[in-house]
Amino acid sequence: MAIHIEGKWTPLDKLVEITLYDCWSCLSLPTLEHLPHLRNLVLWNMQNLTCLRSSNVTGSSKPLSPSLRSLQLSFLEKWIVGAPNSSKMISPVLETLEIKYCPKIILLDECHPHPLVSLKIQNCYGLEYIKSIQGLTSLESLHIDNCPSLLGIGNFSGDNYPASETNMAIDIQRKWAPLDKLVEIRLDGCKSCLSLPTLEYLPHLRDLVLEKMDSLTFLRSSDVTGSTRPLSPSLRSLKLEYMYSLEKWIDGATNCSKMISPVLQSLSIWRCPKIILIDECPLVSLEISDCNGLVSIKSIQGLTSLESLSIWRCPSLLEIANLPNECHSLKTLEITDCGKLTSLPHELFDSFGFLNELELGPFSKELDSFPSLQGIEKLRNHLHELTLYGVDQWESIPEEIQHLTSLTRLRIVGFGIQELPMWLASMSSIQKLEFHNCKGLNEETVRRGAPLEATVVKLNNEVLIN
């Protein structure tokens, strides 16, 4: 890697970054080991490049670069011919490795000690096995997205170690070094994966995202560590999305967040149709969406620290029971598109007396009107935004709204109302008033019935007053 200038070969020793993009005819890379300051290398869509280096160039035991910190690559089979696909064969100081669209990569082996901090593997359709990541003791972020042939991550659970030693560790110079830097794991689209690696010995793991893991029926079997022990002692955030086979957090235990982590703060559940029952305890944020089989949320009584609660598009949900006696921390509540709900919990406004934002409805079409909002006047000093979703046959909006003296924004969606109630014009605190898909209303009716103090009035996204 030198250039001929005025009869002399001058090394490119200042080069920091190389990007090669769509060089389809390129069959090999230049030698990189004599670029002492090279930090970033991007190889994208080099479709005829089958390896980063042939082993007969400098010997298979030598890395590609001594200084490389970041590598992004696509459409590749091997790092170095004759050597394992391991980070140590790229660079001894590599921190970030991103592998995309490498369908011919079948095996990764990270069993050797290496300081890699971030590993992202995406759209590697042929990847069947990650033999080991036990050497990545500095790893903080692990993303595996859309690898449908992946069957497992070997040695991730420490199954081959003596029972007396800590799981999630590797033998380095006869000492057990744990993978104690790992902060984030994302597994997405690994449709053949039947089980998760053991997470309980990752003391700093905070964020876990699981998406489109079609074969996963539970997050952990109860016979791995005992059903009374949580999935992780440190996890703060868990997102479960498009998990069509998932039924239980831990096989043989209740679907309760304490079985996930004792310090879990945020739980998001999207499109998990086989989850039937949830029985919760302390969280800060709980989001449940598109869980078609969810019939009951048995208890959220322990959620005294909850700040945000969203339950939407759960068509089988019949009840939300056992609300906390007092939850002064909850500021945002959404219960929408739950077509079998016929009423709201009677203690709703006693439990959540400090709400700032509230979205409700529509509920069962068998109802003649929107369910009673009795008690909502207890929110008069705190509630600022209210959205109500209705159906065509509901010809009125709840009268209890008129007692909300701090309300600044009111949205009414999908009701069959023909006129605005007289009391609405007296709600002087309202600054923004919106009506959407209310077929019986027209511009004149809305203008006439809106409070004079409202600075923005909309009908079907058309601004009438501004």
Secondary structure, DSSP 8 states (H G I E B T S, - for coil): -EEEETTEEEE-TT--EEEEES-TT--S----TT-TT--EEEEES-TT--EEE-HHHH-TTS-S-SS--EEEEES-SEEETTS-S-GGGT-TT--EEEEES-TT--EEE--S-----EEEEES-TT--EEEE-TT-TT--EEEEES-TT--EETTSS-TTS-TTS-SSEEEETTEEEE-TT--EEEEES-TT--S----TT-TT--EEEEE--TT--EEE-HHHH-TTS-S-SS--EEEEES-TT--EEETTS---GGGT-TT--EEEEES-TT--EEE--S-SEEEEE--TT--EEEE-TT-TT--EEEEES-TT--EE----S--TT--EEEEE--TT--S--TTHHHH-TT-SEEEEE---TTSSS----TTGGGGTTT--EEEEE--TT-----GGGGG-TT--EEEEES---SS--GGGGG-TT--EEEEES-TT--HHHHHHHS-TT-SEEEETTEEEE-
